[in-house]
Amino acid sequence: MDGVPGLRGVSTADFLLELLSEEIPARMQAGARNSLARMFAEELDKAGLQAEAIETFATPRRLALIARGLPVATAAVSEEIKGPRASAPSQAIDGFLRKNSLSFSQLVDRGGVLFAAIDRPGQATSAVLGPAIERIIRGFPWPKSMRWGEASASTASLRWVRPLHGVVALLGDEIVRLEVDGIASGATTVGHRFHHPGPITLGGSSDYAEKLRACHVIVDQDERAAIIRDGARALAAEAGLELVEDEGLVAENAGLTEWPQPLLGRFDADYLDVPPEVIQLTARVNQKYFVLRGDEGALANAFICTANIAASDGGAAIVEGNQRVLAARLADARFFWEQDLKVPLEEQAAKLGGVLFHEKLGTVADKVERVAKLARWLVEQGVVGSSPANAGVQRLKESGPRRSPGNSELADQAERAARLAKADLVTGMVGEFPELQGLIGGYLAERQGEPKAVADAVRDHYKPVGQGDEVPTAPVTVAVALADKLDTLARFFAAGMPPTGSKDPFALRRAGLGFISLIVNNDLRAPIQRLFSETGAASSYPELTAFVADRLKVQQREAGVRHDLIDAVFALGGEDDLVRLLARTEALQSFVETEDGANLLAGYKRAANILKKENWSLPRVMAGPGEQAMPQTGEEDPLVLVEEPAIAEAVREMAQGSAAPVDAPAEEQALVAALDEAEPRAEAAIAAEDFRAAMSALASLREPIDAFFDKVTVNDPAPQVRARRLNLLARFRDAVHRVADFSKIEG
């Protein structure tokens, strides 16, 4: 094509971009590849271009992109630009002409408004790409960047993650000309820093990967990751061991090497006396090593490191050096471990009074005291450790403290574990490895002679820490973990510090998910209002309940539970517990997805709309023909319900077996009879927590309510008849509400 040297007659070409720099941190490489692809696609879109495919690559020293099938020229376009009115001042018209590089002769008057037709000829893609790449480089969103050299004195100088050394920009085999801060584009790059430090001339995208491979650079990060993963597994198998899989570490090592060479090393078996998690963390975080297991699943005194060169001695010297470094790290870890073993956890816990939990919530020692009392209370009330599982429901509804018989030992252990659970926060080991809090405490508790249940609770009381994490089931652990999360949620909400928007500085959403998982997975039966009241957060209960409902939606989303149904069940309020609420929600979802459920929902919405339009919020009766409707007292008509619980119960009892007036239409009498039968069945099923049976009872109302709406006029001219029928709809609405608030259900 004319204007594109070397590409005449060619409609598309591949474009290669490589940005060569000093080492790019491994943690930034994936984000950089995504940003490069996004920014390049945006620039193409602005120019009216589109690639068939865009691939990106990253190594420690280079960020690269290949755009397949780019048109070698942009298309010619014609556009019409609306200008000022023809009667506008000459200054306005002149300004419009200057802005668009037009002459007055190019303007057309259409009904008093000036328009300009502009034909923009196509231009060579290379001419578009040069400025586009400059914009990408200057605006690249590195999480951290720097200036360098003499130019760094100016704030206008280029910022890059590390000093930028070169730019390769080739459309087909032709260089796309551009220059950024004195760095001109070209076709030359470099190979491996040690194996091939000299320049490499590239012919384009077609030979890019293979020329670099010949110079000991594997440009594809996925290929490097596969070499590391497969090589580590093979080395482990040769040694009769098993690799501890770690995809994050695979990716990190791939980001640290251009020519990865997995190597196996050993360390002194004496270090295996240190907790295995400490060894693994030391190897992984400090040295980027993989660890291995033996036949019994125990940690082996071996590791795998990843070199960046193919050493002439097979890597022996590299392995020896890494063994020395790891030995020094493990020696430090063992020192902290041995020192911590000498101090009883009780003595460590005494130091927590000097550690601030939050300025509004006191010290960690204050929190420990609250959690210890709450953990004991959860056991004594039968919420945790009771049999059957729902024994705590009724007990928590009764007034006054009641201890669950036979649980005194469990309560003692729960309190003991809670008082020791945070003690490892002041140990040397957790000071060095904060990620191991709880875990180190559990090991110390075990070594210092605490009962297994106590040690396990100290170790696992932070769990679950996120979706998919293991949920504790041991009673002592559950008591401490639940108490810890209850206290955290209640105290921060009571202090006016709930999560807001995307901000959650105290990880309360995670604590909320953990709270729900502990209750649901362990089938713990306790009214959530009572749980939060025991923490002293009764005033924040509505806000906390809404928060828990929102977290429950998040947790149940993967299980396919609809969020509107959770809202419908939570709207009932009352003393329900989460297990009961979730069972009710699951039954409701099964019901509304049936034909009967969908039709009953439609009937409910029709009834609710009529009642809303008539402002019929409470059941009423007529004092006489033509008189105003009055609030129902519960004595006049046994066919309707009232809000006051005592009166409502009496009216329901009177209504059983009653009939509509003899002159009422058959459909009205049938709806009354259906309600007489369905209401007690639904209530009995709800009391027995057989929510599917409750839904089945409601399903029997579907045909009578449909027939009622088809054949009966609700707004009868006779006031008493109209009131009776509106009350009947209110009774139908309230019967449905005993299962869920159907007004919250979508559809």
C-alpha positions in Angstrom: 0.0 0.0 0.0 1.3 3.5 -0.9 2.9 5.3 2.0 3.9 2.1 3.8 7.3 1.0 2.6 7.7 -2.7 2.3 4.0 -3.3 2.7 2.6 -2.4 -0.7 -0.2 -4.7 -1.7 -0.5 -6.1 1.8 -3.8 -5.5 3.6 -2.8 -6.6 7.1 0.4 -7.1 9.2 1.3 -8.2 12.7 2.7 -5.6 15.1 5.4 -6.3 17.7 6.0 -4.0 20.7 8.7 -4.8 23.3 9.6 -2.4 26.2 12.9 -3.4 27.6 13.8 -2.3 31.1 15.5 -3.2 34.3 13.9 -5.9 36.5 10.1 -5.7 36.6 8.8 -7.0 40.0 7.1 -10.4 39.5 4.0 -9.3 41.4 3.4 -6.5 38.8 3.9 -8.5 35.6 0.4 -9.9 35.2 -1.2 -6.5 35.8 1.2 -4.9 33.4 0.3 -7.3 30.7 -3.4 -6.7 31.2 -2.9 -2.9 31.2 -0.8 -3.0 28.0 -3.5 -5.0 26.2 -6.3 -2.8 27.4 -4.5 0.5 26.6 -3.4 -0.7 23.1 -6.9 -1.9 22.3 -8.3 1.6 23.3 -5.8 3.3 21.1 -6.7 1.1 18.2 -10.4 1.9 18.8 -9.7 5.6 18.7 -8.0 5.2 15.3 -10.8 3.0 13.9 -8.5 0.0 13.8 -9.0 -3.5 15.1 -6.6 -6.4 15.5 -7.6 -10.0 15.0 -5.9 -10.9 18.3 -3.7 -9.3 20.9 -1.2 -11.3 22.9 1.0 -10.0 25.8 4.1 -11.4 27.4 6.3 -10.4 30.4 9.7 -11.5 31.7 11.7 -9.9 34.4 13.2 -7.5 31.9 10.6 -7.0 29.2 7.0 -6.3 28.6 5.8 -7.3 25.1 2.7 -7.3 22.9 1.9 -8.8 19.5 -1.2 -7.6 17.7 -2.2 -10.0 14.9 -3.8 -9.0 11.6 -3.7 -5.2 11.9 -4.8 -3.3 8.8 -1.8 -1.4 7.4 -3.8 1.7 6.9 -6.9 3.3 8.5 -10.0 3.7 6.4 -10.9 7.0 4.8 -13.9 8.6 6.6 -16.3 11.4 5.9 -18.0 13.3 8.7 -20.3 16.3 9.0 -19.7 18.8 11.7 -22.4 21.1 12.9 -21.2 24.7 13.3 -22.7 28.0 14.6 -25.8 29.6 13.1 -25.3 31.5 9.9 -26.4 34.6 11.7 -23.8 34.2 14.4 -21.1 36.9 15.0 -18.2 36.6 12.6 -15.8 35.9 15.6 -17.8 32.7 16.4 -17.7 31.5 12.8 -14.0 32.3 12.5 -13.3 30.3 15.7 -15.2 27.3 14.3 -13.1 27.4 11.1 -9.8 27.7 13.0 -10.7 24.9 15.4 -11.4 22.5 12.5 -8.8 23.8 10.0 -11.5 24.8 7.5 -12.1 27.6 5.1 -15.4 29.5 4.7 -15.9 27.9 1.3 -16.3 24.5 2.9 -19.4 25.6 4.9 -22.9 24.8 3.8 -26.0 26.7 5.1 -28.8 24.4 6.0 -31.9 26.2 7.3 -29.8 28.9 8.9 -27.2 26.6 10.5 -23.7 26.1 9.1 -22.3 22.6 8.5 -19.0 21.5 7.2 -18.3 18.2 5.4 -14.9 16.9 6.2 -13.2 14.1 4.3 -10.4 12.4 6.3 -8.2 10.3 4.1 -6.9 7.0 5.4 -3.4 7.1 6.8 -0.7 4.5 7.3 -1.2 2.5 10.5 2.5 3.0 11.4 1.8 6.8 11.5 -1.0 6.1 14.0 0.9 3.6 16.1 3.9 5.8 16.8 2.0 8.5 18.8 -0.2 5.9 20.3 2.7 3.9 21.8 4.2 7.1 23.1 0.9 7.9 25.0 0.8 4.3 26.3 4.4 4.5 27.7 3.9 7.9 29.3 0.5 7.0 30.8 1.3 3.5 31.9 -0.4 2.7 35.3 2.5 1.0 37.2 1.6 0.6 40.9 5.0 2.1 41.7 7.3 3.9 39.2 10.5 5.9 39.2 12.5 8.6 37.3 16.2 8.1 36.6 19.2 9.8 35.3 19.8 13.5 34.7 16.3 14.0 33.3 14.8 12.9 36.6 15.3 16.5 37.9 12.3 17.4 35.9 8.8 16.3 36.9 8.0 16.1 33.2 10.5 13.3 32.6 9.3 9.8 31.9 8.3 7.5 34.8 8.6 3.7 34.5 8.7 0.8 36.9 12.5 0.6 36.5 14.8 2.5 34.0 13.5 1.9 30.5 16.3 1.0 28.1 14.8 0.2 24.7 11.6 0.1 22.5 11.1 -2.4 19.7 8.2 -1.4 17.5 7.7 -3.4 14.2 4.7 -3.4 11.9 5.5 -6.4 9.7 9.2 -6.0 9.2 9.2 -2.2 9.2 10.1 -0.1 12.2 7.3 2.1 13.6 9.1 5.4 14.4 8.7 7.0 17.8 10.8 8.5 20.6 10.2 8.8 24.3 12.6 10.7 26.5 15.5 10.2 24.1 14.7 6.4 23.6 14.1 5.8 19.9 12.3 2.8 18.6 14.1 0.2 16.7 14.4 -3.5 15.9 17.1 -4.5 18.4 16.7 -6.1 21.8 18.9 -8.2 24.1 18.9 -11.9 25.2 19.6 -13.4 28.6 21.7 -11.2 30.9 24.4 -13.8 31.3 24.0 -16.3 28.5 23.6 -13.8 25.7 24.0 -10.2 26.8 24.7 -8.9 23.2 22.2 -7.2 20.9 19.6 -9.2 18.8 18.1 -7.9 15.6 14.5 -8.9 15.2 12.7 -9.4 11.9 9.2 -9.0 13.3 6.7 -10.9 15.4 7.1 -14.1 13.4 10.6 -14.7 14.8 10.4 -12.9 18.1 9.9 -15.8 20.4 12.3 -18.2 18.7 15.1 -15.7 18.4 14.8 -15.0 22.1 14.7 -18.7 22.9 17.9 -19.2 21.0 19.4 -16.5 23.3 18.1 -18.2 26.5 15.0 -16.2 27.0 11.6 -17.8 27.1 9.3 -14.9 26.5 5.9 -16.7 27.3 5.3 -16.6 31.0 2.9 -19.6 30.8 5.6 -21.7 29.2 8.1 -20.7 32.0 5.5 -21.6 34.6 5.0 -25.1 33.1 8.8 -25.7 33.0 9.0 -24.8 36.7 5.9 -26.8 37.7 6.7 -29.9 35.8 10.4 -29.7 36.6 9.7 -29.4 40.4 7.4 -32.4 40.3 9.9 -34.5 38.4 12.7 -33.6 40.8 10.5 -34.4 43.8 9.5 -37.8 42.3 13.2 -38.7 41.6 13.9 -38.1 45.3 11.0 -40.2 46.3 9.1 -37.2 47.7 6.0 -35.2 46.8 5.9 -31.5 45.8 3.7 -29.2 48.0 1.8 -27.6 45.2 1.8 -23.8 45.2 0.6 -22.1 42.0 1.3 -18.6 43.4 4.9 -19.6 43.9 5.0 -21.1 40.4 3.9 -17.7 39.0 6.3 -15.8 41.2 9.3 -17.9 40.1 8.2 -17.5 36.4 8.3 -13.8 37.0 11.8 -13.9 38.4 13.4 -15.9 35.6 13.9 -15.8 31.9 15.5 -19.3 31.6 14.1 -21.2 34.6 16.0 -24.2 35.9 14.4 -26.0 38.9 17.0 -27.5 41.3 16.6 -29.7 44.4 18.5 -29.0 47.7 18.5 -30.3 51.2 18.6 -28.8 54.7 19.5 -30.3 58.1 16.8 -32.6 59.4 17.2 -31.2 62.9 15.2 -28.2 61.7 12.1 -30.3 61.3 11.5 -29.9 65.0 10.3 -26.4 64.1 6.5 -26.3 63.2 6.3 -27.2 59.5 4.3 -24.1 58.6 7.2 -22.0 59.9 9.6 -23.9 57.6 7.3 -23.6 54.6 6.7 -19.9 55.2 10.5 -19.3 55.7 11.3 -21.1 52.4 8.4 -19.6 50.5 8.4 -15.9 51.6 12.1 -15.3 52.1 13.6 -17.5 49.4 10.8 -18.4 46.9 11.5 -22.1 47.5 9.0 -25.0 47.1 8.9 -27.5 50.0 8.4 -31.3 49.8 6.6 -34.0 51.7 7.7 -37.6 52.6 5.8 -40.8 52.3 3.7 -40.1 55.5 2.8 -36.6 54.4 5.2 -35.0 56.8 7.5 -32.2 55.7 10.8 -33.5 54.3 14.2 -31.8 54.7 14.3 -30.9 51.1 13.4 -27.9 48.9 13.3 -26.8 45.3 14.7 -23.5 44.1 14.6 -22.0 40.6 17.8 -20.8 39.0 17.9 -18.4 36.1 20.9 -19.9 34.3 21.9 -23.3 33.0 25.0 -23.7 35.1 27.9 -25.7 33.7 28.2 -27.8 36.9 24.5 -28.8 36.7 23.6 -26.2 39.4 25.7 -27.8 42.2 27.2 -24.4 43.3 23.8 -22.7 43.1 22.2 -25.4 45.3 25.0 -25.2 47.8 24.6 -21.4 48.1 20.8 -21.7 48.5 21.3 -24.4 51.2 23.5 -22.0 53.2 21.0 -19.2 52.9 18.0 -21.4 53.9 20.0 -22.8 56.9 20.6 -19.3 58.2 16.9 -18.5 57.9 15.8 -21.7 59.6 18.3 -21.1 62.4 16.6 -17.8 63.1 13.2 -19.4 63.0 14.3 -22.1 65.4 15.8 -19.5 67.8 12.4 -17.7 68.0 10.6 -21.0 68.4 12.8 -22.2 71.3 12.6 -18.9 73.0 8.8 -18.8 72.8 8.6 -22.4 74.2 10.2 -21.2 77.4 7.4 -18.7 78.2 4.0 -20.1 79.2 1.1 -18.8 77.1 -0.5 -17.5 80.3 2.5 -15.3 80.9 2.4 -14.1 77.3 -1.3 -13.3 77.6 -0.6 -11.1 80.6 1.2 -8.7 78.1 -1.9 -8.2 76.0 -2.9 -5.3 78.2 -0.2 -3.3 76.5 -1.4 -4.1 73.0 -4.2 -1.8 71.6 -7.0 -3.5 69.8 -8.7 -0.3 68.8 -8.7 3.2 70.4 -12.5 3.0 70.8 -12.6 -0.6 71.9 -9.7 -0.9 74.3 -6.8 -3.3 74.4 -6.5 -6.9 73.2 -6.7 -8.0 76.8 -10.1 -6.3 77.0 -11.2 -8.2 73.9 -9.9 -11.5 75.4 -12.0 -10.9 78.5 -15.1 -10.3 76.5 -14.5 -13.3 74.2 -13.8 -15.6 77.1 -17.1 -14.8 78.8 -19.0 -15.1 75.6 -17.4 -18.4 74.6 -18.4 -19.8 78.0 -21.9 -18.5 77.7 -22.4 -20.1 74.3 -21.6 -23.5 75.8 -23.6 -23.0 79.0 -26.7 -21.9 77.0 -26.4 -25.0 74.8 -25.7 -23.0 71.6 -22.5 -25.0 71.1 -22.0 -28.6 72.2 -25.6 -29.3 73.0 -27.5 -32.4 71.8 -29.9 -32.2 70.0 -28.5 -29.3 68.0 -31.5 -27.0 68.5 -31.5 -27.3 72.3 -30.2 -23.7 72.5 -33.2 -22.2 70.8 -35.7 -22.6 73.5 -33.2 -22.1 76.3 -32.2 -18.7 74.9 -35.8 -17.6 74.7 -36.3 -18.4 78.4 -35.6 -15.7 81.0 -32.7 -15.9 83.4 -29.4 -17.7 83.1 -29.6 -21.5 82.6 -26.7 -23.8 82.4 -26.7 -26.8 80.1 -26.1 -29.9 82.3 -23.0 -31.9 81.6 -21.3 -29.1 79.7 -19.2 -27.6 82.6 -16.0 -29.2 81.3 -16.6 -28.0 77.8 -17.4 -24.5 79.1 -14.2 -24.5 81.1 -12.2 -25.5 78.1 -13.9 -22.9 75.9 -13.1 -20.1 78.4 -9.5 -21.4 78.8 -8.9 -21.5 75.1 -10.3 -18.0 74.6 -8.0 -16.6 77.3 -5.0 -18.1 75.5 -6.1 -17.6 71.9 -4.4 -14.2 71.4 -1.4 -14.8 73.5 0.9 -15.7 70.6 0.5 -12.1 69.3 3.3 -11.1 71.6 5.6 -14.0 70.8 8.8 -13.7 68.8 7.7 -16.1 66.2 4.5 -14.2 65.3 6.4 -11.0 65.4 8.6 -12.4 62.7 5.8 -14.2 60.8 2.4 -12.4 61.5 0.7 -14.8 59.1 1.1 -17.6 61.7 -0.9 -16.0 64.5 -3.2 -18.6 66.0 -1.2 -21.4 64.5 1.9 -20.7 66.6 -0.3 -20.4 69.7 -1.8 -23.8 69.0 1.6 -25.4 68.7 2.8 -23.7 71.9 -0.4 -24.7 73.8 0.1 -28.3 72.8 3.8 -28.3 73.7 3.0 -26.7 77.1 0.6 -29.4 78.0 -2.8 -27.9 77.3 -5.7 -30.3 76.5 -5.9 -31.1 72.8 -9.3 -29.4 72.5 -7.9 -26.2 73.9 -4.8 -26.3 71.7 -6.9 -26.9 68.6 -9.2 -24.0 69.5 -6.2 -21.6 70.0 -4.9 -22.7 66.6 -8.1 -22.5 64.6 -10.1 -19.8 66.3 -9.5 -17.3 63.4 -11.2 -19.8 60.9 -12.9 -19.5 58.6 -11.0 -16.5 57.2 -12.7 -16.4 53.8 -14.9 -18.2 51.3 -13.8 -21.8 50.8 -11.7 -21.9 54.0 -12.1 -24.8 56.4 -14.9 -24.3 58.9 -14.2 -25.6 62.4 -16.5 -28.3 63.8 -14.9 -29.2 67.2 -17.2 -27.7 69.9 -14.5 -25.8 71.9 -13.0 -24.3 68.7 -16.5 -23.3 67.4 -17.3 -21.6 70.7 -14.1 -19.5 70.7 -14.3 -18.8 66.9 -17.9 -17.7 67.1 -17.4 -15.6 70.2 -14.4 -13.9 68.6 -16.4 -13.0 65.5 -19.5 -12.0 67.4 -17.5 -9.6 69.6 -15.7 -8.1 66.6 -19.0 -7.5 64.7 -21.0 -6.2 67.6 -18.3 -3.9 69.0 -17.5 -2.2 65.8 -21.1 -1.7 64.9 -22.0 -0.4 68.3 -19.1 2.1 68.0 -20.5 3.4 64.7 -17.8 1.9 62.5 -19.6 -0.5 60.1 -18.2 -1.1 56.6 -19.1 1.6 54.1 -19.1 1.2 50.3 -15.9 -0.5 49.3 -14.2 0.4 52.6 -13.9 -2.3 55.2 -10.8 -1.5 57.2 -11.6 -3.9 60.0 -12.5 -6.9 57.7 -16.1 -7.0 59.1 -17.5 -8.5 56.0 -15.1 -11.3 56.3 -16.0 -11.7 59.9 -19.7 -11.7 59.0 -19.1 -14.5 56.5 -17.2 -16.5 59.1 -20.0 -16.0 61.6 -22.6 -17.3 59.2 -20.4 -20.3 58.1 -19.8 -21.3 61.7 -23.5 -21.3 62.5 -24.8 -22.8 59.3 -22.1 -25.5 58.9 -22.5 -26.6 62.5 -26.3 -26.4 62.6 -26.1 -24.0 65.6 -29.6 -23.1 66.8 -29.8 -19.7 68.5 -31.8 -16.6 67.7 -29.4 -14.1 66.2 -31.0 -11.2 68.1 -30.2 -12.9 71.4 -26.6 -13.6 70.3 -25.9 -10.0 69.5 -27.8 -8.8 72.7 -25.4 -10.9 74.8 -22.5 -8.9 73.4 -24.0 -5.6 74.5 -24.9 -4.6 71.0 -28.7 -4.7 71.3 -29.0 -1.1 70.1 -27.3 -2.0 66.9 -29.4 -5.1 66.3 -31.4 -3.9 63.2 -28.2 -2.7 61.5 -26.4 -5.9 62.4 -29.4 -8.0 61.1 -29.4 -6.2 57.8 -25.6 -6.7 57.6 -25.9 -10.5 58.3 -28.7 -10.8 55.7 -26.4 -9.1 53.1 -23.5 -11.4 54.0 -25.8 -14.4 53.8 -26.8 -13.4 50.3 -23.1 -13.3 49.4 -22.4 -16.7 51.0 -25.4 -18.4 49.4 -24.9 -16.9 45.9 -22.7 -19.8 44.8 -25.4 -22.2 46.0 -27.9 -20.5 43.7 -30.1 -19.1 46.5 -31.9 -16.0 45.4 -31.2 -12.8 47.3 -34.8 -11.6 47.2 -36.0 -14.8 49.0 -33.5 -14.2 51.8 -35.0 -10.7 52.1 -38.5 -12.1 52.2 -37.6 -14.4 55.1 -35.6 -11.9 57.0 -38.4 -9.4 56.8 -40.4 -11.6 59.2 -38.1 -10.5 62.0 -38.8 -12.3 65.3 -36.6 -14.7 67.1 -35.6 -17.0 64.2 -32.1 -18.4 64.0 -29.9 -18.5 60.8 -30.3 -22.3 60.3 -34.1 -22.0 60.5 -34.1 -18.9 58.2 -32.0 -20.6 55.6 -34.1 -23.7 55.7 -37.2 -21.6 55.2 -35.5 -19.7 52.3 -34.5 -23.0 50.5 -38.1 -24.3 50.9 -39.4 -21.0 49.6 -37.2 -21.1 46.6 -38.3 -24.6 45.7 -41.9 -23.4 46.0 -41.8 -20.2 44.0 -40.2 -22.0 41.1 -43.2 -24.3 40.8 -46.4 -23.4 38.9 -48.4 -23.3 42.1 -45.8 -21.0 43.7 -45.7 -18.6 40.7 -49.5 -18.4 40.6 -49.9 -18.0 44.3 -47.3 -15.2 44.2 -49.3 -13.5 41.4 -52.5 -13.8 43.5 -50.7 -12.4 46.6 -49.4 -9.4 44.6 -52.9 -8.7 43.3 -54.4 -8.9 46.8 -51.6 -6.8 48.3 -52.1 -4.1 45.5 -55.8 -3.9 46.2 -55.3 -3.6 50.0 -52.6 -0.9 49.4 -54.9 1.0 47.0 -57.7 0.9 49.5 -55.3 1.8 52.4 -56.6 -1.3 54.1 -53.6 -1.9 56.4 -55.5 -3.3 59.3 -58.6 -5.6 59.3 -61.8 -3.6 59.8 -65.5 -4.2 60.3 -68.6 -2.0 59.4 -70.7 -0.8 62.3 -73.8 -0.8 60.1 -75.0 -0.2 56.6 -73.5 3.0 55.1 -71.4 3.7 58.2 -67.6 4.3 58.2 -65.3 1.3 58.5 -63.8 1.0 62.0 -60.7 -0.7 63.3 -61.4 -4.3 64.2 -61.4 -5.2 67.9 -61.4 -8.9 67.4 -64.9 -9.4 68.7 -67.1 -8.7 65.7 -66.2 -11.1 62.8 -64.4 -14.4 63.3 -63.4 -14.5 59.6 -60.8 -11.8 59.8 -57.4 -11.4 61.5 -56.0 -8.6 63.7 -52.5 -7.4 64.4 -52.5 -7.8 68.2 -51.2 -11.3 68.9 -53.6 -12.2 71.7 -56.7 -11.1 69.9 -55.4 -12.6 66.6 -55.0 -15.9 68.2 -58.5 -15.8 69.7 -60.0 -14.8 66.3 -58.1 -17.6 64.6 -59.5 -20.1 67.0 -63.1 -18.8 66.4 -62.5 -18.8 62.7 -61.7 -22.5 62.5 -64.7 -24.3 60.8 -66.7 -21.0 60.4 -68.4 -20.3 57.1 -69.0 -17.2 55.0 -72.6 -15.8 55.0 -75.1 -18.0 53.2 -75.6 -15.4 50.6 -71.9 -15.0 49.8 -70.7 -16.3 46.4 -69.4 -19.8 46.3 -65.9 -18.6 45.4 -65.8 -16.5 48.5 -67.0 -19.3 50.7 -64.4 -21.6 49.1 -61.6 -19.2 49.9 -62.7 -19.0 53.5 -62.9 -22.8 53.7 -59.4 -23.1 52.1 -58.0 -20.6 54.6 -59.6 -22.5 57.5 -57.8 -25.6 56.4 -54.5 -24.1 55.2 -53.7 -21.8 58.1 -53.5 -24.5 60.9 -51.6 -26.8 58.6 -49.1 -24.1 57.7 -48.7 -23.1 61.4 -48.2 -26.7 62.5 -45.6 -27.3 59.8 -43.7 -24.1 60.7 -43.7 -25.1 64.3 -42.2 -28.5 63.3 -39.8 -26.7 61.0 -41.2 -28.6 58.0 -41.2 -25.6 55.7 -41.9 -27.6 52.6 -45.1 -28.8 54.2 -45.9 -25.2 55.1 -45.4 -24.3 51.4 -47.6 -27.2 50.4 -50.4 -25.9 52.7 -50.1 -22.5 51.0 -50.3 -24.1 47.6 -53.8 -25.2 48.4 -54.8 -21.5 48.3 -53.8 -21.1 44.7 -57.0 -22.2 43.0 -59.4 -20.6 45.6 -57.7 -17.2 45.3 -57.7 -17.4 41.5 -61.4 -18.3 41.4 -62.2 -15.5 44.0 -60.6 -12.9 41.8 -62.3 -14.3 38.7 -65.8 -14.4 40.0 -66.1 -12.0 43.0 -66.2 -8.2 43.0 -64.2 -7.0 46.0 -65.4 -3.4 45.9 -69.0 -4.3 46.3 -71.5 -1.4 46.5 -72.6 -2.6 49.9 -70.0 -1.2 52.5 -70.2 -4.2 54.8 -69.7 -6.7 51.9 -66.8 -4.7 50.6 -65.2 -4.6 54.1 -65.7 -8.3 54.5 -64.0 -9.1 51.2 -61.1 -6.7 51.9 -60.7 -8.4 55.3 -60.7 -11.7 53.6 -57.9 -10.5 51.3 -56.0 -9.3 54.4 -56.5 -12.7 56.0 -55.1 -14.3 52.8 -52.1 -11.9 52.8 -51.4 -12.5 56.5 -51.6 -16.3 56.0 -48.9 -16.0 53.4 -46.8 -13.7 55.5 -46.5 -16.4 58.2 -44.1 -18.2 55.8 -42.4 -15.2 54.2 -43.0 -11.6 53.2 -44.0 -12.2 49.6 -43.9 -8.5 48.9 -40.0 -8.8 48.8 -40.1 -11.5 46.1 -39.3 -10.3 42.6 -41.4 -11.4 39.7 
